[in-house]
Structure formats: C-alpha cells, structure tokens
Amino acid sequence: MEYTNVMVEVRGAVGIITVNRPKALNALNAETIEELQRAFTAMGADEALKVLILTGAGEKAFVAGADIAAMRDLDPLAARAFAYKGQQMLATIEAVAKPVIAAIGGFALGGGCELAMACDIRIASENAKFGQPEVNLGVLPGFAGTQRLPRLVGKGIAKELLFTGDIIDAQRAHAIGLVNKVVEPGKHLESAMEMAEKIAGKGPLAVRFCKEAVNRGLEMDMDRGCAYEAELFAIAFATLDRAEGMSAFLEKRKPVFQNK
C-alpha cells in the first residue's frame, strides 16, 4: 500500500506508523488523515501484528496540530466534513482490536493531542508539549478533544486546558494522567517498543478483550460494565490461548499463544 505522508514499518509482532511531514511539523491535512485511516485499518487487520505504535517523524513534533493553512478558507459545511473525517480516523484507531501506543516527542497540540488521546497508551519524551490551543484561533477542538480529554484527565482540568489554550510540558501531562510515562529526550520510540514487545508476549485475545472491556465498559454504568466483563471472561474460556496459558502456568513453562 502506497503512502505519501505516512510511513509504515514492521518489527516482529509490532507495527509502527509514522506521520511523515516533518517540514510541516507533521500537521494533519486531509490527505494525511486519509492515509492514517488506511494504515490503521490495514495494520489492525494483520493478525501477525500484536501491537501498533504511532509516532511522528523528526525531532520537533509528534503532530503539531491540524493544518491551519488548509483549514483557513473552509466554510461551515466543509469544516463539519473535515471534523467528521478526523473523528472517524481517530475512532478507527480507538477501535483497533490490538493495543496502540503513542510515542510522543515534541509538539502534540490540537489535532496532535487529539490523535494521541485516541491511542491506548501514551509515552512522552521530556521535550513533549501538549495542549488544545484552538481557542487562540477562535474555534474549539473538532477531532473529539472536548470528549476524550475530560475522560482522561477529569472535567475540571480538561476545561482549564480547553478554555485557556495553555500548552503544558510532559511532566504536567503525566501528573494529570494525560500520558502514562515520561522518558529521556529521544527515547520515546525505544520505550514504546519495549512496552509493545512486552505486551506482544501476552495472550493476544486476552489483551484484546481487556481493551474492549475498558473502552465499552466506560460508556456503561457499573452493573452493565461488570456484566459485560463477565461475558468476555466466559468467551476467553472458549479459546485455545486460555487453555495454553493455564497449562503453561501449571507446568512452569512459557506459553505459546496462537491467537485462537
């Protein structure tokens, strides 16, 4: 599959998707959004891959935001279509049936912060910067930033960041729960690979069910969420991987999972 603004790479059981517009600080234009949609759909369907990593090319930015030059002349109908296109792409990332880790160096602002929030886990370099500064442009986030940010950091802090447009460093992002881990400058991809390889060694169906239980359960009340978990727990007992995992534990050996 050919891409212009995105690079894809496979390292063992890990797929790496890189936004590759470093001269534009990896800003998201319509073409890049479409290519990310195709890349995640393709890699998400590849059963040989157990974990995906999303990162940005260059040292300055993960994704600095949506492409302002491309948005400046949009009329309201075109703006709504652009927002829906971005939201659909992020929903695709969130729905991929395997973990997605964002490896973040430099700016993750606006659409870039929204892109990171659609991933399951975020690992940030110490030089990373986060924010939803859309109010500085007279608009609000359009790629579900007003929805995912409060779900991650709570309503009060989300409103502070959305209303002020403040840009925060990696340490504050970690303190408020926006990122999982902060690492030395330039080590974000390496750290993401280490975590991806660790996850790839676990039962892939079990990891998939965990992701599904969390994502769907958070949209339910506690009773329904627990019932949904119990259903997935039951389904896991019908898999060969469950039999292998428990047998390996009792036999004190490393399991060989088959994703079945």
SEKEFI-614669 format. One line per field, with one value per atom (N, C-alpha, C, O): residue number from 1; atom name; x, y, z negated. Coordinates in steps of 0.05 Angstrom, whole numbers. Each point is the difference from the previous one (the first is absolute). Layout:
pos = NUM|...
site = CA|...
xx = X|...
yy = Y|...
zz = Z|...
! end
This chain:
pos = 1|1|1|1|2|2|2|2|3|3|3|3|4|4|4|4|5|5|5|5|6|6|6|6|7|7|7|7|8|8|8|8|9|9|9|9|10|10|10|10|11|11|11|11|12|12|12|12|13|13|13|13|14|14|14|14|15|15|15|15|16|16|16|16|17|17|17|17|18|18|18|18|19|19|19|19|20|20|20|20|21|21|21|21|22|22|22|22|23|23|23|23|24|24|24|24|25|25|25|25|26|26|26|26|27|27|27|27|28|28|28|28|29|29|29|29|30|30|30|30|31|31|31|31|32|32|32|32|33|33|33|33|34|34|34|34|35|35|35|35|36|36|36|36|37|37|37|37|38|38|38|38|39|39|39|39|40|40|40|40|41|41|41|41|42|42|42|42|43|43|43|43|44|44|44|44|45|45|45|45|46|46|46|46|47|47|47|47|48|48|48|48|49|49|49|49|50|50|50|50|51|51|51|51|52|52|52|52|53|53|53|53|54|54|54|54|55|55|55|55|56|56|56|56|57|57|57|57|58|58|58|58|59|59|59|59|60|60|60|60|61|61|61|61|62|62|62|62|63|63|63|63|64|64|64|64|65|65|65|65|66|66|66|66|67|67|67|67|68|68|68|68|69|69|69|69|70|70|70|70|71|71|71|71|72|72|72|72|73|73|73|73|74|74|74|74|75|75|75|75|76|76|76|76|77|77|77|77|78|78|78|78|79|79|79|79|80|80|80|80|81|81|81|81|82|82|82|82|83|83|83|83|84|84|84|84|85|85|85|85|86|86|86|86|87|87|87|87|88|88|88|88|89|89|89|89|90|90|90|90|91|91|91|91|92|92|92|92|93|93|93|93|94|94|94|94|95|95|95|95|96|96|96|96|97|97|97|97|98|98|98|98|99|99|99|99|100|100|100|100|101|101|101|101|102|102|102|102|103|103|103|103|104|104|104|104|105|105|105|105|106|106|106|106|107|107|107|107|108|108|108|108|109|109|109|109|110|110|110|110|111|111|111|111|112|112|112|112|113|113|113|113|114|114|114|114|115|115|115|115|116|116|116|116|117|117|117|117|118|118|118|118|119|119|119|119|120|120|120|120|121|121|121|121|122|122|122|122|123|123|123|123|124|124|124|124|125|125|125|125|126|126|126|126|127|127|127|127|128|128|128|128|129|129|129|129|130|130|130|130|131|131|131|131|132|132|132|132|133|133|133|133|134|134|134|134|135|135|135|135|136|136|136|136|137|137|137|137|138|138|138|138|139|139|139|139|140|140|140|140|141|141|141|141|142|142|142|142|143|143|143|143|144|144|144|144|145|145|145|145|146|146|146|146|147|147|147|147|148|148|148|148|149|149|149|149|150|150|150|150|151|151|151|151|152|152|152|152|153|153|153|153|154|154|154|154|155|155|155|155|156|156|156|156|157|157|157|157|158|158|158|158|159|159|159|159|160|160|160|160|161|161|161|161|162|162|162|162|163|163|163|163|164|164|164|164|165|165|165|165|166|166|166|166|167|167|167|167|168|168|168|168|169|169|169|169|170|170|170|170|171|171|171|171|172|172|172|172|173|173|173|173|174|174|174|174|175|175|175|175|176|176|176|176|177|177|177|177|178|178|178|178|179|179|179|179|180|180|180|180|181|181|181|181|182|182|182|182|183|183|183|183|184|184|184|184|185|185|185|185|186|186|186|186|187|187|187|187|188|188|188|188|189|189|189|189|190|190|190|190|191|191|191|191|192|192|192|192|193|193|193|193|194|194|194|194|195|195|195|195|196|196|196|196|197|197|197|197|198|198|198|198|199|199|199|199|200|200|200|200|201|201|201|201|202|202|202|202|203|203|203|203|204|204|204|204|205|205|205|205|206|206|206|206|207|207|207|207|208|208|208|208|209|209|209|209|210|210|210|210|211|211|211|211|212|212|212|212|213|213|213|213|214|214|214|214|215|215|215|215|216|216|216|216|217|217|217|217|218|218|218|218|219|219|219|219|220|220|220|220|221|221|221|221|222|222|222|222|223|223|223|223|224|224|224|224|225|225|225|225|226|226|226|226|227|227|227|227|228|228|228|228|229|229|229|229|230|230|230|230|231|231|231|231|232|232|232|232|233|233|233|233|234|234|234|234|235|235|235|235|236|236|236|236|237|237|237|237|238|238|238|238|239|239|239|239|240|240|240|240|241|241|241|241|242|242|242|242|243|243|243|243|244|244|244|244|245|245|245|245|246|246|246|246|247|247|247|247|248|248|248|248|249|249|249|249|250|250|250|250|251|251|251|251|252|252|252|252|253|253|253|253|254|254|254|254|255|255|255|255|256|256|256|256|257|257|257|257|258|258|258|258|259|259|259|259|260|260|260|260
site = N|CA|C|O|N|CA|C|O|N|CA|C|O|N|CA|C|O|N|CA|C|O|N|CA|C|O|N|CA|C|O|N|CA|C|O|N|CA|C|O|N|CA|C|O|N|CA|C|O|N|CA|C|O|N|CA|C|O|N|CA|C|O|N|CA|C|O|N|CA|C|O|N|CA|C|O|N|CA|C|O|N|CA|C|O|N|CA|C|O|N|CA|C|O|N|CA|C|O|N|CA|C|O|N|CA|C|O|N|CA|C|O|N|CA|C|O|N|CA|C|O|N|CA|C|O|N|CA|C|O|N|CA|C|O|N|CA|C|O|N|CA|C|O|N|CA|C|O|N|CA|C|O|N|CA|C|O|N|CA|C|O|N|CA|C|O|N|CA|C|O|N|CA|C|O|N|CA|C|O|N|CA|C|O|N|CA|C|O|N|CA|C|O|N|CA|C|O|N|CA|C|O|N|CA|C|O|N|CA|C|O|N|CA|C|O|N|CA|C|O|N|CA|C|O|N|CA|C|O|N|CA|C|O|N|CA|C|O|N|CA|C|O|N|CA|C|O|N|CA|C|O|N|CA|C|O|N|CA|C|O|N|CA|C|O|N|CA|C|O|N|CA|C|O|N|CA|C|O|N|CA|C|O|N|CA|C|O|N|CA|C|O|N|CA|C|O|N|CA|C|O|N|CA|C|O|N|CA|C|O|N|CA|C|O|N|CA|C|O|N|CA|C|O|N|CA|C|O|N|CA|C|O|N|CA|C|O|N|CA|C|O|N|CA|C|O|N|CA|C|O|N|CA|C|O|N|CA|C|O|N|CA|C|O|N|CA|C|O|N|CA|C|O|N|CA|C|O|N|CA|C|O|N|CA|C|O|N|CA|C|O|N|CA|C|O|N|CA|C|O|N|CA|C|O|N|CA|C|O|N|CA|C|O|N|CA|C|O|N|CA|C|O|N|CA|C|O|N|CA|C|O|N|CA|C|O|N|CA|C|O|N|CA|C|O|N|CA|C|O|N|CA|C|O|N|CA|C|O|N|CA|C|O|N|CA|C|O|N|CA|C|O|N|CA|C|O|N|CA|C|O|N|CA|C|O|N|CA|C|O|N|CA|C|O|N|CA|C|O|N|CA|C|O|N|CA|C|O|N|CA|C|O|N|CA|C|O|N|CA|C|O|N|CA|C|O|N|CA|C|O|N|CA|C|O|N|CA|C|O|N|CA|C|O|N|CA|C|O|N|CA|C|O|N|CA|C|O|N|CA|C|O|N|CA|C|O|N|CA|C|O|N|CA|C|O|N|CA|C|O|N|CA|C|O|N|CA|C|O|N|CA|C|O|N|CA|C|O|N|CA|C|O|N|CA|C|O|N|CA|C|O|N|CA|C|O|N|CA|C|O|N|CA|C|O|N|CA|C|O|N|CA|C|O|N|CA|C|O|N|CA|C|O|N|CA|C|O|N|CA|C|O|N|CA|C|O|N|CA|C|O|N|CA|C|O|N|CA|C|O|N|CA|C|O|N|CA|C|O|N|CA|C|O|N|CA|C|O|N|CA|C|O|N|CA|C|O|N|CA|C|O|N|CA|C|O|N|CA|C|O|N|CA|C|O|N|CA|C|O|N|CA|C|O|N|CA|C|O|N|CA|C|O|N|CA|C|O|N|CA|C|O|N|CA|C|O|N|CA|C|O|N|CA|C|O|N|CA|C|O|N|CA|C|O|N|CA|C|O|N|CA|C|O|N|CA|C|O|N|CA|C|O|N|CA|C|O|N|CA|C|O|N|CA|C|O|N|CA|C|O|N|CA|C|O|N|CA|C|O|N|CA|C|O|N|CA|C|O|N|CA|C|O|N|CA|C|O|N|CA|C|O|N|CA|C|O|N|CA|C|O|N|CA|C|O|N|CA|C|O|N|CA|C|O|N|CA|C|O|N|CA|C|O|N|CA|C|O|N|CA|C|O|N|CA|C|O|N|CA|C|O|N|CA|C|O|N|CA|C|O|N|CA|C|O|N|CA|C|O|N|CA|C|O|N|CA|C|O|N|CA|C|O|N|CA|C|O|N|CA|C|O|N|CA|C|O|N|CA|C|O|N|CA|C|O|N|CA|C|O|N|CA|C|O|N|CA|C|O|N|CA|C|O|N|CA|C|O|N|CA|C|O|N|CA|C|O|N|CA|C|O|N|CA|C|O|N|CA|C|O|N|CA|C|O|N|CA|C|O|N|CA|C|O|N|CA|C|O|N|CA|C|O|N|CA|C|O|N|CA|C|O|N|CA|C|O|N|CA|C|O|N|CA|C|O|N|CA|C|O|N|CA|C|O|N|CA|C|O|N|CA|C|O|N|CA|C|O|N|CA|C|O|N|CA|C|O|N|CA|C|O|N|CA|C|O|N|CA|C|O|N|CA|C|O|N|CA|C|O|N|CA|C|O|N|CA|C|O|N|CA|C|O|N|CA|C|O|N|CA|C|O|N|CA|C|O|N|CA|C|O|N|CA|C|O|N|CA|C|O|N|CA|C|O|N|CA|C|O|N|CA|C|O|N|CA|C|O|N|CA|C|O|N|CA|C|O|N|CA|C|O|N|CA|C|O|N|CA|C|O|N|CA|C|O|N|CA|C|O
xx = 17|-17|18|18|-24|17|-10|-24|43|-6|19|23|-32|16|7|23|-41|3|4|3|-3|1|20|2|14|18|-10|-9|11|-6|23|15|-11|22|-9|-17|29|-6|25|21|-22|23|-11|-12|16|-11|-30|-14|2|-29|-10|-23|40|-8|0|19|-41|-2|4|-12|28|5|-11|7|-23|-12|11|-3|16|13|-12|-1|-9|-9|25|17|-15|26|-3|2|-7|0|17|-10|35|16|2|2|-1|3|-25|2|-25|-25|-6|-23|43|-3|-21|-15|13|-19|-29|-17|10|-27|-19|7|-32|-20|-16|-17|22|-18|-18|2|-19|-20|14|-9|30|14|13|-1|13|13|-21|5|-27|-22|-9|-5|1|-8|21|-7|32|21|2|5|-8|-1|-23|3|-26|-23|6|-6|19|7|21|-2|22|22|-10|7|-24|-10|-19|-1|-15|-18|15|-7|28|16|16|-1|15|16|-17|7|-30|-19|-10|-7|5|-10|21|-6|31|23|3|9|-16|0|29|3|17|27|10|19|-33|7|-16|-24|38|-14|-4|-18|36|-1|7|17|-29|7|12|-9|28|11|-5|4|-12|-3|19|2|13|19|2|-14|31|3|29|18|-13|27|13|-13|40|15|1|-12|27|4|-18|-2|-13|-15|-28|-12|0|-29|-8|9|-28|-16|-20|2|-20|-18|-6|-12|19|-3|-29|-6|-11|-28|-11|13|-38|-11|13|11|-12|13|-16|-21|30|-16|-3|-21|42|-1|-22|-14|11|-21|-28|-20|18|-26|-9|-24|41|-6|-24|-16|13|-21|-24|-17|15|-23|-26|1|-22|-26|-12|12|-34|-10|-5|6|-18|-5|25|2|18|26|14|13|-16|12|-12|15|-41|-13|9|5|-3|9|29|7|10|28|1|15|-32|-1|-9|12|-33|-9|21|3|12|22|21|9|-1|19|-11|14|-39|-12|-2|5|-12|-2|28|1|20|26|8|11|-16|7|-16|10|-36|-16|10|-2|13|13|23|3|14|23|-10|11|-30|-10|-13|1|-12|-15|18|-9|34|18|1|3|-5|-2|27|4|14|26|10|-8|25|9|15|15|-19|13|15|-12|38|17|9|10|-15|10|28|3|17|27|4|2|-1|-4|26|9|2|22|-8|-12|19|-7|-29|-14|4|-27|-22|1|-20|-25|-23|-11|5|-19|-25|2|-25|-24|-6|-3|2|-5|21|-6|30|21|-6|5|-14|-8|-24|-2|-17|-23|7|-11|31|10|12|-5|21|13|-21|3|-24|-21|-16|-12|11|-14|15|-11|37|16|-5|-10|18|-5|20|-8|32|22|17|4|5|16|27|0|22|27|12|2|7|9|29|10|4|27|-2|-20|42|0|-5|-8|14|-3|-28|-5|-13|-27|-16|3|-21|-18|-28|-5|-14|-28|-19|6|-27|-20|-22|3|-25|-22|-4|-17|34|1|-20|4|-24|-18|-14|-6|1|-13|16|-11|37|17|-6|7|-20|-7|-30|-10|-4|-28|-18|-23|34|-16|4|14|-27|3|12|0|9|10|-22|-24|32|-20|3|-17|39|6|-5|15|-37|-9|17|0|15|17|-17|8|-32|-17|-12|-11|12|-12|21|-4|27|20|16|8|-2|16|-12|13|-39|-11|-2|0|-3|0|27|2|19|27|9|12|-17|11|-21|7|-32|-22|-10|13|-38|-14|14|2|6|11|26|3|16|25|-4|13|-30|-6|-11|9|-27|-11|22|0|18|22|16|6|2|17|-15|11|-36|-16|-6|2|-8|-8|25|-2|25|23|17|15|-17|18|29|18|-14|28|14|-13|38|18|15|13|-14|13|23|0|19|23|-7|-22|41|-5|-5|-16|31|-3|-28|-12|1|-28|-19|-19|24|-18|-1|-21|44|2|-15|-14|17|-12|-31|-13|2|-29|-12|-24|42|-10|-3|-12|22|-2|20|-6|29|19|7|-3|11|6|28|5|14|28|16|-6|25|18|29|9|4|27|20|-8|33|21|-5|-12|21|-4|10|22|-39|7|-3|5|-14|-3|-29|-6|-12|-29|-6|-16|28|-6|13|-13|37|13|-16|-4|-6|-16|-26|-9|-3|-25|4|-17|40|6|3|-9|22|4|-27|-4|-14|-26|-16|-14|16|-15|9|-16|42|10|-9|-5|4|-10|-29|-8|-9|-28|-3|-18|35|-2|4|-8|22|5|-23|1|-22|-23|-21|3|-23|-22|-14|-13|16|-11|-31|-10|-4|-29|-7|-19|34|-5|5|-16|37|6|-22|-9|0|-22|-25|-14|7|-24|3|-19|43|5|-6|-14|24|-5|-29|-11|-3|-28|-16|-19|26|-14|3|-20|44|4|-15|-15|20|-12|-30|-13|1|-29|-12|-21|35|-10|-2|-18|37|-1|-25|-7|-5|-25|-25|-22|26|-23|0|20|-42|0|15|7|-1|17|-11|14|-40|-12|2|8|-14|2|28|6|13|28|10|15|-22|8|-12|14|-39|-13|15|3|5|14|27|8|6|25|-3|16|-37|-5|-5|9|-23|-4|26|5|12|26|17|15|-16|14|-8|16|-42|-11|10|8|-8|10|29|8|8|28|4|20|-38|3|-6|5|-15|-5|24|-1|23|22|22|4|11|24|21|16|-14|20|-4|19|-44|-6|10|13|-18|9|30|12|1|29|12|19|-30|10|-1|19|-41|-3|17|11|-9|17|29|14|-6|28|6|22|-41|4|4|19|-36|1|25|11|-2|24|26|21|-24|23|17|25|-39|14|-12|-21|34|-10|-22|4|-26|-22|6|15|-27|2|-28|-15|8|-26|-4|19|-43|-6|-21|-7|-2|-20|-26|-13|7|-24|-14|-20
yy = -24|24|25|2|16|24|23|5|9|23|23|-4|28|24|14|9|-8|15|-17|10|-37|-19|-21|-8|-2|-22|-23|4|-29|-23|-19|-3|-10|-18|-23|4|-27|-23|-10|-4|2|-11|-23|4|-28|-24|1|2|-2|1|28|4|16|28|15|-1|15|18|28|9|6|28|18|-4|23|19|28|9|4|25|22|-3|24|23|14|8|-6|8|26|0|22|27|18|21|-28|16|29|17|-10|29|16|24|-38|13|-8|3|-12|-9|-22|-2|-14|-23|8|-15|40|9|-17|-12|10|-18|15|17|-23|9|-23|-22|27|-21|-25|-22|26|-23|-17|-25|38|-15|-15|-22|35|-14|-25|-20|22|-23|-22|-23|31|-21|-13|-24|39|-13|-19|-21|29|-18|-26|-22|23|-24|-17|-24|38|-14|-15|-24|36|-13|-22|-21|25|-21|-25|-23|28|-23|-14|-24|40|-13|-12|-20|33|-11|-27|-17|12|-26|-21|-23|30|-18|-17|10|-35|-17|-6|-9|14|-5|22|-4|27|22|-1|-3|7|-1|27|4|15|27|20|-6|30|21|24|6|8|24|23|-4|27|23|22|5|6|21|20|-2|23|20|2|-4|11|2|26|20|-21|24|4|-16|36|4|21|2|13|23|-6|14|-34|-3|-30|-14|7|-25|7|-10|28|13|27|1|20|27|10|20|-34|7|-5|-12|22|-1|22|19|-23|19|26|0|21|25|12|11|-12|11|-14|13|-39|-15|6|-3|12|5|29|5|13|28|9|16|-28|9|-18|2|-21|-18|15|18|-24|10|-19|-21|28|-17|-29|-18|14|-27|-16|-24|37|-14|-5|-20|39|-4|-24|-15|13|-23|-26|-20|19|-24|-7|-23|44|-5|-11|-18|29|-10|-29|-16|9|-27|-19|-23|32|-17|-6|-22|43|-4|-18|-18|23|-17|-29|-18|13|-27|-14|-24|38|-12|-6|-22|40|-5|-23|-16|14|-22|-27|-20|20|-24|-8|-24|43|-7|-11|-21|34|-9|-28|-15|8|-25|-23|-23|29|-22|-21|7|-32|-22|-8|-24|42|-5|26|21|-22|25|18|-9|35|21|18|11|-9|17|25|-3|26|25|6|1|2|7|29|7|11|28|16|-1|14|18|27|2|20|27|6|-9|26|10|-20|-15|14|-16|19|-1|19|21|-3|-11|21|-1|-28|-18|15|-26|-20|-24|32|-18|-11|-24|40|-9|-18|-21|28|-17|-27|-21|21|-25|-17|-25|36|-15|-11|-23|38|-9|-23|-15|11|-22|-26|-22|23|-23|-11|14|-39|-12|9|3|1|7|21|0|19|23|1|2|-4|2|25|3|16|26|4|-7|19|10|25|13|-8|23|27|19|-19|25|3|19|-38|1|23|7|4|21|-7|-9|13|-7|24|18|-19|21|-1|-12|26|4|30|12|0|30|11|23|-37|9|26|15|-9|25|24|22|-25|22|6|22|-40|4|6|4|-2|7|-24|3|-28|-24|-18|7|-30|-21|-25|-2|-17|-25|-13|1|-13|-12|-30|-13|2|-29|-14|-17|24|-12|7|-15|36|9|7|-5|17|7|-25|2|-24|-25|-18|-11|7|-18|12|-14|40|13|-3|-8|15|-3|-29|-6|-12|-29|-9|-19|33|-8|15|-12|38|17|11|13|-18|11|27|13|-7|23|26|17|-13|26|7|22|-41|5|3|16|-33|2|28|11|-1|26|22|19|-22|19|1|21|-45|-1|10|13|-21|8|30|13|-1|28|18|21|-28|17|-4|18|-42|-7|-4|1|-4|-3|-24|-21|23|-22|-9|16|-42|-11|-19|-11|8|-17|-29|-6|-12|-28|-8|-17|31|-7|7|-16|39|7|-19|-9|2|-19|-26|-13|4|-25|3|-18|41|4|0|-9|18|2|-25|-3|-16|-25|0|-18|39|1|-19|-11|7|-20|-20|5|-29|-22|2|-9|19|-2|22|7|4|20|-12|-10|13|-12|21|23|-30|18|10|-14|38|11|-20|-11|6|-17|-30|-16|9|-29|-9|-23|40|-7|-24|-17|15|-23|-25|-22|24|-23|-11|-24|42|-8|-12|-20|31|-11|-28|-17|13|-27|-20|-23|31|-18|-9|-23|43|-7|-17|-18|25|-15|-29|-18|14|-28|-15|-24|37|-13|-8|-22|40|-6|-22|-17|18|-20|-28|-20|17|-27|-11|-22|38|-8|-13|0|-11|-13|22|17|-18|21|4|22|-45|3|11|16|-23|11|30|15|-6|29|14|22|-34|11|3|21|-42|1|22|13|-10|21|27|17|-12|26|4|22|-42|2|5|15|-29|3|28|12|-1|27|21|16|-18|20|0|21|-44|-1|2|12|-22|1|28|6|12|27|15|21|-31|13|-12|8|-26|-13|7|11|-17|3|-25|-18|19|-21|-28|-19|16|-26|-12|-23|39|-10|-4|-19|36|-4|-26|-15|9|-25|-24|-21|23|-22|-4|-23|45|-2|-14|-17|25|-13|-30|-16|8|-28|-16|-23|36|-13|-4|-22|42|-3|-21|-15|15|-20|-28|-18|14|-26|-7|-23|42|-5|-8|-17|29|-6|-30|-12|1|-28|-19|-24|34|-16|0|-12|26|3|-20|-9|3|-17|14|-13|39|15|-1|-2|1|-3|-27|-2|-19|-27|-1|-12|24|0|16|-8|32|17|-13|1|-14|-13|-25|-6|-9|-24|8|-13|34|9|10|-6|19|10|-24|0|-20|-23|-17|-13|13|-16|16|-10|35|18|3|-3|10|5|25|9|1|24|-8|-20|34|-8|7|18|-34|5|6|-18|44|7|0|5|-12|-3|21|-1|18|19|-14|8|-30|-16|-8|-13
zz = 0|0|0|-16|34|3|-17|-3|-10|-16|7|8|-11|5|-26|-3|-16|-25|-24|-22|26|-22|7|23|-42|4|-18|-22|32|-15|-1|19|-42|-4|-18|-17|21|-17|-13|13|-40|-15|-17|-21|32|-14|-1|21|-45|-3|-5|-7|12|-5|26|16|-11|24|-9|-20|35|-6|22|24|-31|19|-7|-23|42|-4|17|25|-37|16|10|-15|42|12|16|25|-40|12|-18|-9|5|-20|7|-19|44|8|-9|-4|3|-9|-29|-9|-6|-28|-2|-19|41|1|-3|-9|18|-2|16|20|-30|12|21|-7|32|21|9|-11|30|7|11|-6|21|12|-22|1|-21|-22|-16|-9|4|-15|15|-12|38|16|-1|-1|3|-1|-27|-1|-20|-27|-3|-11|22|0|14|-10|34|15|-14|-1|-11|-13|-24|-4|-13|-24|7|-13|34|9|9|-7|23|11|-22|-2|-15|-21|-22|-12|8|-20|8|-17|43|10|3|6|-9|3|-25|-21|22|-24|-10|-23|40|-9|-19|-15|15|-17|-26|1|-23|-26|-13|-16|24|-12|22|18|-19|19|-15|-22|34|-11|20|24|-34|17|-9|-24|42|-6|22|21|-25|21|8|-16|41|11|-10|-5|2|-8|-30|-15|6|-28|-12|-25|42|-11|-7|-17|30|-5|4|17|-35|5|22|22|-28|20|-13|-21|35|-11|1|-13|27|1|28|17|-13|27|16|-10|36|19|2|13|-27|-1|28|7|9|27|17|16|-21|15|-11|14|-39|-13|3|-3|9|-2|17|-9|32|19|0|18|-37|-1|-7|-17|31|-9|-21|-4|-9|-22|8|-15|39|8|5|-8|20|4|-26|-3|-16|-26|-15|-12|14|-13|13|-14|40|14|-8|-4|1|-9|-28|-6|-12|-27|-1|-14|30|0|11|-9|29|12|-22|-2|-13|-21|-22|-10|2|-21|9|-17|42|9|-1|-7|15|-1|-28|-5|-14|-28|-11|-16|24|-9|10|-13|37|11|-17|-6|-2|-17|-26|-10|-2|-26|1|-19|42|3|10|1|6|9|-22|-24|31|-19|-11|-7|4|-12|-12|9|-29|-12|19|17|-21|16|-20|-18|21|-17|16|22|-34|13|-12|-24|41|-8|8|24|-44|5|-7|-22|42|-3|11|22|-36|10|-3|-18|37|-2|5|20|-38|5|-7|-22|40|-4|17|22|-32|16|10|-16|43|11|-7|0|-6|-9|-28|-5|-13|-26|2|-14|31|4|12|-7|25|11|-21|-1|-17|-21|-19|-9|3|-19|11|-15|42|11|-3|3|-10|-5|-28|-17|12|-26|-21|-23|31|-19|13|24|-40|10|-15|-24|39|-11|12|24|-42|9|-6|-22|40|-5|-18|-1|-14|-18|15|-12|38|16|12|14|-21|12|-12|-23|39|-8|9|22|-40|5|-3|-16|30|-3|21|21|-28|19|3|-13|29|2|21|9|-2|21|-6|18|-44|-7|9|4|-1|10|29|10|4|28|4|22|-45|2|5|8|-12|4|-24|-19|20|-21|13|24|-40|12|17|-8|31|17|3|13|-24|3|-27|-8|-5|-25|-24|-20|21|-23|-24|-23|27|-23|-13|-22|36|-11|-13|-21|35|-11|-23|-19|20|-20|-28|-19|15|-27|-9|-24|43|-8|-10|-15|23|-8|-25|-18|16|-21|-19|-20|25|-16|11|15|-23|12|-6|18|-43|-8|15|10|-10|13|30|13|-2|29|7|20|-36|6|-2|15|-35|-3|26|10|0|23|25|17|-15|24|0|21|-45|-1|3|13|-25|1|25|8|4|22|-8|17|-43|-11|12|5|-1|8|-24|-14|8|-24|8|22|-41|6|-7|-10|16|-4|-29|-6|-12|-28|-10|-15|23|-9|14|-13|38|14|-15|-2|-8|-15|-27|-8|-5|-26|2|-19|41|2|13|3|5|12|30|11|2|29|13|22|-34|10|-21|-24|32|-18|-11|-23|39|-7|14|23|-37|12|0|-20|43|2|10|6|-6|8|29|16|-10|27|22|-2|21|23|-6|18|-42|-7|2|-8|18|-1|18|-9|33|17|-12|1|-10|-13|-23|-3|-14|-23|9|-12|33|10|11|-3|16|11|-23|3|-24|-23|-11|-6|3|-11|20|-8|34|21|0|3|-5|1|-25|2|-24|-25|4|-7|17|4|21|-3|24|21|-10|13|-35|-11|-17|-9|5|-16|18|25|-37|16|17|-11|38|16|-2|0|-3|-2|-28|-2|-18|-27|0|-12|25|2|15|-7|29|16|-17|0|-16|-17|-21|-7|-4|-20|12|-13|37|13|5|-5|14|6|-26|0|-21|-25|-12|-10|12|-10|18|-10|36|18|-1|-2|4|0|-28|-4|-16|-27|-11|-16|25|-10|10|-11|31|10|-12|7|-26|-14|-30|-10|-3|-29|-11|14|-40|-13|4|6|-11|2|28|3|17|28|8|14|-24|6|-11|13|-38|-12|15|3|5|15|26|9|4|26|-4|15|-37|-6|-4|10|-24|-5|26|2|17|26|15|11|-11|13|-15|13|-39|-16|8|3|1|8|28|5|13|28|0|15|-33|-2|-6|8|-24|-7|23|-2|24|24|19|21|-28|18|-6|-22|43|-3|-16|-15|17|-14|-31|-15|7|-29|-10|-21|37|-8|-1|-18|38|1|-23|-12|7|-21|-28|-15|9|-26|-2|-21|43|0|-4|-15|29|-2|-28|-10|-2|-28|-19|-16|18|-17|5|-18|43|8|-2|6|-16|-4|25|0|22|26|12|-8|29|14|19|15|-15|18|29|6|11|29|10|6|-4|7|31|15|-7|29|10|24|-42|8|8|19|-33|7|-26|1
! end
